[in-house]
Amino acid sequence: MFSILRQILRDGVLTETLPDADPDLQVATRRLSNEIAQRLGRSLFIREIDAGSCNGCELEIHALGIPCYNAEALGIKFTASPRHADLLLVTGPVAKNMEVALRRAYDATPEPKLVVAAGDCGCAGGVFGESYACCGRVSNVIPVDVSIPGCPPTPLRLIQGILAAVGGDRASLPIRR
């Protein structure tokens, strides 16, 4: 606990700049909104699945709903059922007890479906890797279209990853596949 307090005193208060001033965010959100409208003609429905993460990625995903990022205005809606989803957003290394549930969610998602692995754990297994209790990265269980690295990835990176998945231009963004 003292090491954490020392780090806080050493680093001070770390806050983000307002994302409204970020030109990359403005470009990415405009492109994403246009791409969703052009490809789907309606909102993009995302089912977020926590396959065993530490919840760091979920905090950044939830930040997409705050007024600064306003994902709903972009045409992104989160759904509770994979049966209504266009895209599965999976976080964390896949724990053995989540393997069957993740496959069932993938199978229940109607075609054409997209899968995005978010965070270092979802992309590569993170510090957990593969073990007796963990299947490792998401692509070991279901096919992944786009991987968004970062621990955790920022909301801007999440928007860019969703844009890459929806737009199909995965090569134009610095996101591992």
N, C-alpha and C positions, 0 to 999 in steps of 0.2 A: 504494500500500500504506500509505503514511503517513496518507493521508486516512481510511482505514478504521480504523487504530489510534487516530487522534484522535477519531473518532466513538465508538469503544468506550470510550475514557477519558472523553469528555464525557457519554455517556448512561449509563454504568455497566452493570450486569448487568440485563437485562430478562427476567423470567420471568413465566409466566402464573400466575394463581391456580388452585387446584385446581378442575377443572370440577365435582366433586361438590357444591360449594357453590353452583353457579350454578342458580337456580330456573328460568331459561329453558331450560336444558339438560334439566332433569328433566321439565318439561312437554313439550318437543319429543320426547324419547325415549319417554315414555309414550304420546303420541299416535301416534308412528310405529310403535311395536310393536303397538298396537291396530289401526291402519289396515292394516298388513301382514297381520295375522291375519284381519281381517275381509274384506279384498278378495281375498287370495290363498289363505288357509287353509293356507299353508306359508311357507317362507322366501322372501325376495326375493333373486334372484340378479342380481348386478351385474357387468357386464364393463367394466372401466376401460380406456380407450383414450387413450394419449398420442399426440396428433396433431402434436406438434412443440413441446412446452412446455419450459420451463426446469427442470422437476421440482419447483418450489415447491409447486404444487397436489398433486402426488403425495405429497409429504411430509405434507401435511395429510390426504389421503385415507388414507394408511397409519396416521396417528394414530388413525383411527376404530377400529382393531383393538386398541389398547392397553387395559389394564384400566379406565382412567378413562372411556372412551367405550363400550367393549365392544359393538361393532356386531353381533357374532354373537349376543349375548344378545337383541338387539332383533329378530332374525330376518333379518339382512342377511348374505349370503354372497357372496364374490367368486368368480367363475368364470373359467377360462382360455379358454373358448370362447363366442363370441356365440350359438352354437346352443342353449346352455343358459341364456341370459340373459333376464331380464325388462326390464332397464334398462341402457342404455349411458351411462356416465359419461365424457364426453370432455373432455380438458384440452388447452390450448394452441391457438395459431392453426394451422389446417390447412396443413401444408407441402404443396407440390405433389406430392412423392413419397409422401405419405400419403393423398392424395385418393382414389385407387382403393381402397386398403386400407380406408379408413373407409366408403366406399360398400358394399363387399363385406361388411364386418362388420354394417352396418345391414341389408342384404338378408338376411343369414344369421340375424338375430335373429327368432325367431318372433313372430307377432302374438298379443296386443296388445303392442306394444313402446313403451317410453318412452325419451326421450333427454334427458339433462341436460348442459348445457354448464357447465363449472366454470372459474372464474377470469376475469379481465378479458380475457385473450387468447382464450379460448373464446367469450366473450360478444360481444366487439366487435373482436377482432383485436389488441387491446393496442397496444404500440408498433410492432408489425410491420405491421399493416394488410394491405392487398392489394398484392402486388408480383409480380415475375417468379418468385419462389420460394415465394410464400405465397398461399393462397386466402383468407386472412383468417379471420373467425369461422366457427364450426361450422355455423351456419344457412345459410351460402353453399353447403354441400355436402350436408347432410342436414337434414330437419326437426327442430327443437328444441322440446321441450315446456316446459322450465324452464331459465332461465339464472341462475347463481349468481355475482354479481360479487364482486370482491375479488382482491387480489394478494398472497398467495393467500387464498382464503376460509378462514375458521376451520372447525374440525370442527363447531361448532354450526351455522354457516351451511350446511355440507354436509348435515347432518341435516335442517335446515329445508327445504332444497331438495329432498331426496329425499322428504320428507313431502309437500311441495307436489305433486310429480310423482305419487306413489302415491295421495294423497288426492284429487287433482283440485281442491283449493281454492287455486288459484294466486293468487287475488286477495287472500287473507287474509294473505299474507306479503310482506314488503318485498323481493321478488326480481323483477328485470326479466324480462319475457317476450320 
